[in-house]
Amino acid sequence: MQPSNWPPAHCAALREHLRRGMSYSEIAVAINARFNTAYSRSATIGRARRMGLAVIDRPREAARDPENGLTRPLRAEAGQPGLRGLHERYAAALLLRPMPVFEPVEMIPLRCVDVVPRHLSLFELQAGDCRYPYGGDEEGEAVTFCGHPRRRHSSYCAAHFDLTRAPGTVSEPEACAVAPRGVATERNAGRRPA
């Protein structure tokens, strides 16, 4: 892989080959053969773009390089639409399509609890304080935390714990307390199953 800064001689060769109408892959082969480099087609395209030489509509006729005898095949047949024609056809279809009508949606009130938060900052929180966040919805608005005593084996107080759990779900410590049948636990590891 060659570095991105091409020597002036390579840039001049790229400019000359583009003027002759060669494809980027042919240009890469020609420059690599002439200067003993390893430029790829993509590197050649990138360099041409940085030099301001990349043109979207290249000549369509076959070009022959007198130096190495390479010919560039025709890009598209005369009857086939090019990318520009396809773009115009689909753009016209998009303009004819009716725009969807969006109706305003009423906001659903969220569940909330009757807890007056202490609004502690992250630095003011102690080990046993509830970490339920408040604020931060607006740009630059500070995030504060509930700060009430938290429930055992949880990061939240009892009211916020129930708020964060869907009805009928079991918390992780409660789910881990019951071992499935046939699974050895510490207490019965030495006993034989009945």
Sequence and secondary structure as in RCSB ss.txt:
>XXXX:A:sequence
MQPSNWPPAHCAALREHLRRGMSYSEIAVAINARFNTAYSRSATIGRARRMGLAVIDRPREAARDPENGLTRPLR
AEAGQPGLRGLHERYAAALLLRPMPVFEPVEMIPLRCVDVVPRHLSLFELQAGDCRYPYGGDEEGEAVTFCGHPR
RRHSSYCAAHFDLTRAPGTVSEPEACAVAPRGVATERNAGRRPA
>XXXX:A:secstr
   S   HHHHHHHHHHHHHT  HHHHHHHHHHHHT    HHHHHHHHHHTT   SS   S  B TTT  B   S
S TTS  HHHHHHHHHHHHHHS                S     B TTT  TTB   EEE  STT  EEE  SB 
 TTSSS HHHHHHHS TT   HHHHHHS  TT   STTSSS   
